Amino acid sequence: MVGDKEYADALAVGRAMLQSGGTVDDLLIELKRAGLSQVDCIRAVIQLGVSEPHDAKKLVHFSRAWSATRVQSEQFHDELIREISPELDEPS
C-alpha cells in the first residue's frame, strides 16, 4: 500500500487518464505501476466512479494489470481447498 499523498497523486493521474479517454485496463496498469496495491486499486475504481463497490473486486481481479497475481491467487486457493477438503469430508 502507498501513502496518502502517493495515493492521491495516482488518483489524480487516473482521473485525468479516464477524462482523456483512457480505458479501465490502462487505468489499472497505471495505478499498479504507481505502486498501488490490489486493495488500493479496488478503492480507486470505486472513488473514480468506474465501478460500484460490489463489482470493484471482480473488475480489478480480472484485469490485465493483475492477471499474474490472479493466477497465483487462484493456484493458492486451489491448493488450500485440496488441503482442507479431506477435513471437510470427515464426520464430526
C-alpha angles and dihedrals in degrees: 000000000000130000124267094262094048090047092050091047092050090047091053091051090047093049091051090047092054093045090054092053102268118157126244089248090054089049093052092046089053093046091050091047088053089058101260116150123229089261090051089051091052089052091046096052088051093048092046091053093243094123142012114247094252091057100036098087092051092046093053095039093055096041124115089241093063099032095114091050090047092057091049092046093049091048090050092049091048091051091047092051091050090051096050098035094087089052091051091052094051116098115247 
